[in-house]
Every structure is written in C-alpha cells, then in structure tokens.
C-alpha cells in the first residue's frame, strides 16, 4: 500500500475557513452580543432595542 501525499492546502482548515463568508458573520457575533446585552440592560424609552440587518456585500 502506497502512502499518499497530503495536500497542504486541504489540511489547513483555518486558512480555508477564514476565506468563507461565514467567517465574517462569526467575527461580528461578539459585537452583536455586546450591543444586544447593552440594549437589554439599559431601559431607554426613547431608544427601543432593535437589530440592524446586516447589509449583504458582493
């Protein structure tokens, strides 16, 4: 049985994941969570909590 040489690009999952569009969403989650927590814990009658929809970029 011959040993097959692994493709290094295939093995580097983190580099691959960083290029995926999902990576941009995941990196935005901590900021979103922080803002949601802030809005939930500061009752402001003039500033109702809302979620700004993420604009899709090409």
OpenMM code with the backbone's topology and positions (N, CA, C; nanometers):
from openmm import Vec3, app, unit

residues = "UNK UNK UNK UNK UNK UNK UNK UNK UNK UNK UNK UNK UNK UNK UNK UNK UNK UNK UNK UNK UNK UNK UNK UNK UNK UNK UNK UNK UNK UNK UNK UNK UNK UNK UNK UNK UNK UNK UNK UNK UNK UNK UNK UNK UNK UNK UNK UNK UNK UNK UNK UNK UNK UNK UNK UNK UNK UNK".split()
positions = [
    Vec3(0.0836, -0.1199, 0.0000),
    Vec3(0.0000, 0.0000, 0.0000),
    Vec3(0.0875, 0.1255, 0.0000),
    Vec3(0.0668, 0.2102, -0.0983),
    Vec3(0.1494, 0.3307, -0.1124),
    Vec3(0.0908, 0.4445, -0.0284),
    Vec3(0.1796, 0.5159, 0.0419),
    Vec3(0.1342, 0.6314, 0.1213),
    Vec3(0.1081, 0.7492, 0.0302),
    Vec3(-0.0112, 0.8087, 0.0423),
    Vec3(-0.0427, 0.9240, -0.0416),
    Vec3(0.0036, 1.0530, 0.0239),
    Vec3(0.0551, 1.1441, -0.0577),
    Vec3(0.0995, 1.2736, -0.0053),
    Vec3(-0.0223, 1.3630, 0.0138),
    Vec3(-0.0302, 1.4221, 0.1323),
    Vec3(-0.1446, 1.5082, 0.1624),
    Vec3(-0.1274, 1.6462, 0.1008),
    Vec3(-0.2382, 1.7006, 0.0564),
    Vec3(-0.2368, 1.8364, 0.0022),
    Vec3(-0.2366, 1.9336, 0.1199),
    Vec3(-0.1326, 2.0164, 0.1314),
    Vec3(-0.1213, 2.1066, 0.2468),
    Vec3(-0.2349, 2.2076, 0.2505),
    Vec3(-0.2806, 2.2512, 0.1336),
    Vec3(-0.3904, 2.3481, 0.1292),
    Vec3(-0.5178, 2.2861, 0.1852),
    Vec3(-0.5326, 2.1567, 0.1643),
    Vec3(-0.6513, 2.0871, 0.2116),
    Vec3(-0.6470, 2.0691, 0.3628),
    Vec3(-0.5281, 2.0542, 0.4175),
    Vec3(-0.5145, 2.0300, 0.5604),
    Vec3(-0.5325, 2.1568, 0.6433),
    Vec3(-0.5059, 2.2719, 0.5833),
    Vec3(-0.5139, 2.3961, 0.6599),
    Vec3(-0.6584, 2.4458, 0.6658),
    Vec3(-0.7349, 2.3862, 0.7571),
    Vec3(-0.8773, 2.4192, 0.7675),
    Vec3(-0.9009, 2.5629, 0.8101),
    Vec3(-0.8149, 2.6153, 0.8982),
    Vec3(-0.8367, 2.7508, 0.9489),
    Vec3(-0.8182, 2.8550, 0.8391),
    Vec3(-0.7200, 2.8334, 0.7543),
    Vec3(-0.6992, 2.9254, 0.6422),
    Vec3(-0.8180, 2.9179, 0.5468),
    Vec3(-0.8690, 2.7969, 0.5283),
    Vec3(-0.9848, 2.7792, 0.4401),
    Vec3(-1.1081, 2.8467, 0.4998),
    Vec3(-1.1279, 2.8266, 0.6307),
    Vec3(-1.2463, 2.8823, 0.6968),
    Vec3(-1.2434, 3.0348, 0.6972),
    Vec3(-1.1240, 3.0932, 0.7057),
    Vec3(-1.1127, 3.2392, 0.7100),
    Vec3(-1.1564, 3.3028, 0.5785),
    Vec3(-1.1515, 3.2257, 0.4703),
    Vec3(-1.1903, 3.2814, 0.3405),
    Vec3(-1.3396, 3.2653, 0.3140),
    Vec3(-1.4088, 3.1910, 0.3990),
    Vec3(-1.5521, 3.1671, 0.3792),
    Vec3(-1.6326, 3.2890, 0.4231),
    Vec3(-1.7476, 3.3155, 0.3595),
    Vec3(-1.8312, 3.4299, 0.4006),
    Vec3(-1.8806, 3.4167, 0.5444),
    Vec3(-1.8934, 3.2916, 0.5919),
    Vec3(-1.9402, 3.2688, 0.7289),
    Vec3(-1.8435, 3.3289, 0.8303),
    Vec3(-1.7140, 3.3341, 0.7967),
    Vec3(-1.6141, 3.3866, 0.8892),
    Vec3(-1.6442, 3.5316, 0.9246),
    Vec3(-1.6948, 3.6080, 0.8282),
    Vec3(-1.7259, 3.7487, 0.8543),
    Vec3(-1.8420, 3.7603, 0.9528),
    Vec3(-1.9396, 3.6702, 0.9410),
    Vec3(-2.0541, 3.6728, 1.0319),
    Vec3(-2.0092, 3.6347, 1.1721),
    Vec3(-1.9281, 3.5288, 1.1820),
    Vec3(-1.8818, 3.4815, 1.3124),
    Vec3(-1.7994, 3.5891, 1.3824),
    Vec3(-1.7188, 3.6631, 1.3077),
    Vec3(-1.6366, 3.7672, 1.3701),
    Vec3(-1.7224, 3.8844, 1.4175),
    Vec3(-1.8447, 3.8972, 1.3637),
    Vec3(-1.9332, 4.0067, 1.4041),
    Vec3(-2.0169, 3.9700, 1.5262),
    Vec3(-2.0222, 3.8423, 1.5619),
    Vec3(-2.1098, 3.7973, 1.6706),
    Vec3(-2.0753, 3.8599, 1.8067),
    Vec3(-1.9468, 3.8652, 1.8495),
    Vec3(-1.9187, 3.9257, 1.9806),
    Vec3(-1.9688, 4.0692, 1.9919),
    Vec3(-1.9516, 4.1480, 1.8883),
    Vec3(-2.0004, 4.2864, 1.8891),
    Vec3(-2.1514, 4.2925, 1.8970),
    Vec3(-2.2182, 4.2047, 1.8221),
    Vec3(-2.3644, 4.1995, 1.8253),
    Vec3(-2.4138, 4.1607, 1.9640),
    Vec3(-2.3509, 4.0593, 2.0228),
    Vec3(-2.3919, 4.0123, 2.1549),
    Vec3(-2.3733, 4.1221, 2.2590),
    Vec3(-2.2625, 4.1945, 2.2499),
    Vec3(-2.2358, 4.3037, 2.3430),
    Vec3(-2.3430, 4.4115, 2.3317),
    Vec3(-2.3765, 4.4461, 2.2062),
    Vec3(-2.4756, 4.5509, 2.1848),
    Vec3(-2.6138, 4.5067, 2.2320),
    Vec3(-2.6483, 4.3811, 2.2055),
    Vec3(-2.7782, 4.3307, 2.2496),
    Vec3(-2.7862, 4.3297, 2.4020),
    Vec3(-2.6768, 4.2891, 2.4678),
    Vec3(-2.6738, 4.2874, 2.6141),
    Vec3(-2.6913, 4.4289, 2.6680),
    Vec3(-2.6193, 4.5254, 2.6069),
    Vec3(-2.6293, 4.6658, 2.6486),
    Vec3(-2.7719, 4.7159, 2.6354),
    Vec3(-2.8336, 4.6881, 2.5199),
    Vec3(-2.9696, 4.7363, 2.4964),
    Vec3(-3.0685, 4.6713, 2.5921),
    Vec3(-3.0438, 4.5470, 2.6269),
    Vec3(-3.1362, 4.4763, 2.7152),
    Vec3(-3.1265, 4.5283, 2.8583),
    Vec3(-3.0083, 4.5712, 2.8997),
    Vec3(-2.9878, 4.6115, 3.0385),
    Vec3(-2.9988, 4.7614, 3.0616),
    Vec3(-3.0136, 4.8380, 2.9565),
    Vec3(-3.0364, 4.9814, 2.9738),
    Vec3(-3.1736, 5.0127, 2.9156),
    Vec3(-3.2725, 5.0267, 3.0028),
    Vec3(-3.4067, 5.0580, 2.9550),
    Vec3(-3.4111, 5.2048, 2.9158),
    Vec3(-3.4218, 5.2294, 2.7876),
    Vec3(-3.4278, 5.3661, 2.7381),
    Vec3(-3.5583, 5.3815, 2.6610),
    Vec3(-3.6526, 5.4587, 2.7153),
    Vec3(-3.7827, 5.4708, 2.6495),
    Vec3(-3.7735, 5.5326, 2.5102),
    Vec3(-3.6762, 5.6207, 2.4885),
    Vec3(-3.6665, 5.6866, 2.3580),
    Vec3(-3.5829, 5.6061, 2.2589),
    Vec3(-3.5126, 5.5046, 2.3076),
    Vec3(-3.4276, 5.4248, 2.2197),
    Vec3(-3.4663, 5.2779, 2.2341),
    Vec3(-3.5667, 5.2354, 2.1593),
    Vec3(-3.6108, 5.0965, 2.1705),
    Vec3(-3.5068, 5.0036, 2.1081),
    Vec3(-3.4830, 4.8871, 2.1691),
    Vec3(-3.3844, 4.7934, 2.1144),
    Vec3(-3.4249, 4.7469, 1.9751),
    Vec3(-3.3289, 4.7438, 1.8854),
    Vec3(-3.3564, 4.6964, 1.7510),
    Vec3(-3.2305, 4.6321, 1.6955),
    Vec3(-3.2501, 4.5447, 1.6026),
    Vec3(-3.1366, 4.4785, 1.5382),
    Vec3(-3.1244, 4.5331, 1.3968),
    Vec3(-3.0088, 4.5866, 1.3663),
    Vec3(-2.9856, 4.6417, 1.2331),
    Vec3(-2.9532, 4.5258, 1.1398),
    Vec3(-3.0265, 4.5108, 1.0308),
    Vec3(-2.9971, 4.3996, 0.9395),
    Vec3(-2.8600, 4.4176, 0.8744),
    Vec3(-2.7874, 4.3068, 0.8635),
    Vec3(-2.6550, 4.3131, 0.8005),
    Vec3(-2.6719, 4.3326, 0.6507),
    Vec3(-2.6025, 4.4299, 0.5973),
    Vec3(-2.6094, 4.4551, 0.4537),
    Vec3(-2.5244, 4.3519, 0.3809),
    Vec3(-2.5792, 4.2924, 0.2789),
    Vec3(-2.5038, 4.1927, 0.2015),
    Vec3(-2.4091, 4.2630, 0.1050),
    Vec3(-2.2815, 4.2278, 0.1186),
    Vec3(-2.1822, 4.2849, 0.0281),
    Vec3(-2.1446, 4.1809, -0.0758),
    Vec3(-2.1199, 4.2273, -0.1958),
    Vec3(-2.0842, 4.1336, -0.3037),
    Vec3(-1.9427, 4.0824, -0.2857),
] * unit.nanometer
topology = app.Topology()
chain = topology.addChain("A")
for resn in residues:
    res = topology.addResidue(resn, chain)
    for name in ("N", "CA", "C"):
        topology.addAtom(name, app.Element.getBySymbol(name[0]), res)
